[in-house]
Amino acid sequence: MSEVFIFGVSGEELAKEQLRKIATCSAVVVSSRHQALLKGMEIHRIPITPVEEMVFELAVALNEGDVAVLASGDPLFFGIGRTLLERFGPERVHITPALSAVQLACARFKLPWDDVSLISLHGRSPGDISGKILGKDKVMLFTDHHNSPNRIAQELLTVLEEHKDNARKKGIRIRVAENLGLKDERLCSGTLADIARQKFSPLNMMLIEQPAAEEEGEDSKDAFLFGLQEDEIEHSRGLITKDEIRAVVLHRLRLPKTGVFWDVGGGSGSVSVEAARLCPDLAIYIIEQKEEGQENILANIVRYNLYNIKLICGQAPDVFPDLPDPDRVFIGGSKGLLAEIIPCCAQRLTSKGRMVASAVLKDTAEQAPLLMTTNGLEVDSRTVAVTREEIRYTNYGEPGILLNPITIITGKK
């Protein structure tokens, strides 16, 4: 049975044994920039993109003999190796890796990379990933001709300026390694503004570093993932989902690691703040109409570096058409429009999605389950009553503070 031989490429030449093996193959899969490595060799060449067509042609070529594949760096590290293993099986695929672009870049930067977060931007919009970049201390980006370092830097600048986050804007440092292992290799570094003004080769790796948080100890915001208290979240006039209710809401939401979360009538954004800290790769959209609430949400985003949260200024359900379909929805406020909001959310909710609503008023507690059921959701409801009591020997036995009972309604698709 014919086999696939994947050779990682790092630098400007192949090993002699690799060239000898390629010469015995019926075809070779190769990108335009690696064509020069096969100079003088008469062999059928299959373009590496588009991938679907390449896989089909490779399968046809296997009927005539072995096929070689030239891939950049380590083919199993954000490379073509995964696709070919899944298509042809490990028993038919042989892999010889080269140094990955990440290894080369970090070696040039003299930077240990065991704590670096890695993100591939291939085929993605920069606006979709600003939250994932800004939420991490050190990020290495796999860029492409569209998502260039200058464009990424400008996107981050725009987001930080919109949030008036001047400290983070000034503190971020970027390093770029171009054409690694080639004769025209180049390294550069600078601020976001410095990198945004430059032009770069399509072959590059981009490292983004943020200053470490100054807070330390048990009360640092980075010392725990869940459990912010009301006085640690910016809000106004006591208008915030209370700690205990927030915990129940998040439990009922069963948040996924990735996906889309709508927080309708976000208020201070307290539920989303906890959700964003728990699930940094979750795309969160807070819909809030009041300027007071919007200001609090923006302050919380900056304070806790939660740029996976996007504030949508406006009224639900009017703003829904511009948002991606949600995997989860929390309705904390409806401005009397529950009968319009729940049907829209139920229609847009993805398969196996969940919708959770909190209700203080009896009318809301009765209306929400009916609306969810009518719109095809499996519904359950539970009422939470909380008594807070600080135990001290000096006032032991005094009555605690009784919070208003809250009904939590969950709809499952």
ZIDA-V649227 format. One record per residue. OMEGA is omega as a letter, one per 20 degrees, with the letter a starting at -180 (999 if undefined). Layout:
omega
OMEGA
OMEGA
This chain:
omega
a
a
r
r
a
r
r
a
r
a
a
r
r
r
a
a
r
r
r
r
a
a
r
a
r
a
r
r
a
r
a
a
r
a
a
r
a
a
r
a
r
a
r
a
a
r
a
r
i
a
a
r
r
a
r
a
r
r
r
a
r
r
a
a
r
r
r
r
r
a
a
r
r
a
r
a
a
a
a
a
a
a
a
r
a
a
a
r
a
a
a
a
r
a
r
a
r
r
r
r
r
r
a
a
a
r
r
a
a
a
r
a
r
r
r
r
a
r
r
r
a
r
a
r
r
a
a
a
a
r
r
r
a
a
a
a
a
a
r
a
r
a
r
a
r
r
a
a
a
r
r
r
r
r
r
r
a
a
a
r
r
a
a
a
a
a
a
r
a
a
a
r
a
r
a
r
a
r
a
r
a
a
a
r
a
r
r
a
r
r
r
a
r
a
a
a
a
r
a
r
r
a
a
r
a
r
r
a
r
r
a
r
a
a
r
r
a
a
r
r
r
a
a
a
a
r
r
r
a
a
r
r
a
r
a
r
r
a
a
r
a
a
a
r
r
r
a
r
a
r
a
r
a
a
r
r
r
a
a
a
r
r
a
a
a
a
r
a
a
r
r
r
r
a
a
r
r
a
a
r
r
r
a
r
r
r
a
a
a
a
r
r
r
r
r
r
r
r
r
r
a
a
a
r
a
a
r
r
r
r
r
a
a
a
r
j
a
a
a
a
a
a
r
a
a
r
r
r
r
r
r
r
a
a
r
a
a
a
r
a
a
r
r
a
a
r
a
a
a
r
a
a
a
r
r
r
r
a
r
a
a
a
r
a
r
a
a
r
r
a
r
r
r
a
r
a
r
a
r
a
r
a
a
r
a
r
r
r
r
a
r
a
a
a
a
r
r
a
r
r
r
r
r
r
a
r
r
a
a
r
a
a
999
